[in-house]
């Protein structure tokens, strides 16, 4: 999991990360999201909204630790949901954590 967080930080510095529920939903709808990371401690409402949207648009979704760990990885405060907009970073992260929903 540590390597995944390092990749997430690198993707953030490269400008390939979108965070925040509304912004993530926007990139999922636009087809630019290649992977969505959802914290283990997301609310039931957020979990349902994100999983439904990822399933509809066939975007891989993974559980990725706590909101504190996700926030720390991208150098910000707590983050509940993050989208990766680069196929290379997405592929590298999916090799380290299992995708639970969405497309291949």
C-alpha positions, -999 to +999 in steps of 0.1 A: +000+000+000+029+024+007+040+021-030+005+030-041+005+061-019+039+071-034+025+067-069-005+088-058+018+116-046+037+115-079+004+116-099-007+146-078+026+165-085+021+156-122-014+171-122-032+138-128-053+137-097-088+151-090-101+151-054-135+160-039-168+143-045-183+167-070-150+171-090-145+133-091-181+128-103-175+154-131-144+136-144-161+102-142-190+115-163-167+131-188-148+098-193-115+112-181-112+092-149-092+059-152-094+049-116-113+062-085-100+057-050-125+057-022-115+058+015-125+030+038-143+054+061-165+071+035-201+078+045-227+053+032-242+080+010-209+089-006-200+052-010-233+045-028-231+076-050-195+069-061-199+032-066-231+037-087-214+063-109-183+042-114-204+012-123-225+031-148-195+047-165-173+015-161-145+032-142-125+009-119-130+017-082-108+007-053-109+010-015-076+028-006-072+032+031-084+060+054-092+095+045-062+107+064-039+084+045-053+095+011-050+132+021-014+127+033-005+110+000-016+140-020-003+166+004-037+179+015-062+176+043-084+145+045-096+132+012-125+108+009-125+103-029-098+107-055-098+102-093-067+094-114-069+109-149-038+093-163-039+057-177-003+049-168-007+059-131-040+041-130-025+009-143+004+010-119-020+016-089-044-011-100-014-036-100-010-028-063-046-027-051-076-047-063-103-029-083-137-036-068-161-022-094-163-007-128-145-015-160-113-032-167 
